[in-house]
Amino acid sequence: MAVDLSKFKKKVEKKLPILFLVEENKQSSRSADLVASILEACLEKNIHTEFMLFSFGSEWTLKFPKLNNSAPHFADLERANLRDLQRTIREISPSNQTFLGSALELSKAILDDPETTKPDRYKPVVILIASRIPAQGWEERFKDLLNDGRSSNAQVFWLCTSKT
């Protein structure tokens, strides 16, 4: 009996999808440092990662990566320049508003879409980075993200950048 070498072909590495939602506030350098430290930890621990970064305030804005054919896509961490990413976050203009609801709705749509978040990925992670409580109206969308559809498999972390 001969060994069937096709059984031992290299498997495609799974990736960890991470969605960052960063508040447009005056503490953007703290937010940039948090995002960079999370992604650097992924690199150090050899966790193959893909990510998107949105800011939220008056409205949500895709900050990284840039749109490709007007469809959102994840950036491959191993090919991303973390210094460019940090600079992008530090350049986020502060907003007087903190509307989070539409950013949560978008996050849910991204995680629920099998073409954007491939089914063969690890359990997705959503990381909210904010310095204050968002304006009212986000609570139901947060519950939807946590409880309905494929997004209900996501792990959600809320990080605070205030000095309290």
Buried (B, 14 or more C-beta within 10 A) or exposed (E): EEEEEEEEEEEEEEBBBBBBBBBBBEBBEBBBBBBBEBBEEBBEEEBBBBBBBBBBBBEBBEBBBEEEEEEBBBBEBEEBEBEEBBEBBEEBEEBEEBBBBBBBBBBBBBBBBEEBBEEEBBEBBBBBBBBEEBEEEBEEBBEBBBEEBBBEEBEBEEBBBEEE
